Amino acid sequence: MSHAHEHVSNTKRIWLVFALLSVVTTVEVFLGIVRPDFLFMNNFLRMNLLNWVFIILTLYKAYYIVWAFMHMEGEKSSLRWAVVATVIFLVIYLLFILLVEADYVFEVFKNATIKWNF
């Protein structure tokens, strides 16, 4: 009796993904605690570089989780692109909203009679 599908253990791969995501998370936590001045005090597109690093690392983790645990590497190219293109569009849209609205709120409080109270 032959089996069409053979069960393959992915234990090594799971531990590799766990280690990689743990390292990225550890770097994020370390940067959040230390807040290096060269990242925190320098801006790019009206947001400090540390926030950009957090956004990039978080997107990397999200992509890798989808790639590894939702088995996207085994899917057809068209399905992968449909998922990735949608996510890229949503991320760019959310970043645009984040940058525009954050700048607007900053300008309102900067020029208003009510000052920062939080």
Sequence and secondary structure as in RCSB ss.txt:
>XXXX:A:sequence
MSHAHEHVSNTKRIWLVFALLSVVTTVEVFLGIVRPDFLFMNNFLRMNLLNWVFIILTLYKAYYIVWAFMHMEGE
KSSLRWAVVATVIFLVIYLLFILLVEADYVFEVFKNATIKWNF
>XXXX:A:secstr
   SS     HHHHHHHHHHHHHHHHHHHHHHHH  HHHHS EETTEEHHHHHHHHHHHHHHHHHHHHHS GGGS
 HHHHHHHHHHHHHHHHHHHHHHHHHHHHHHHHHHHSSS    
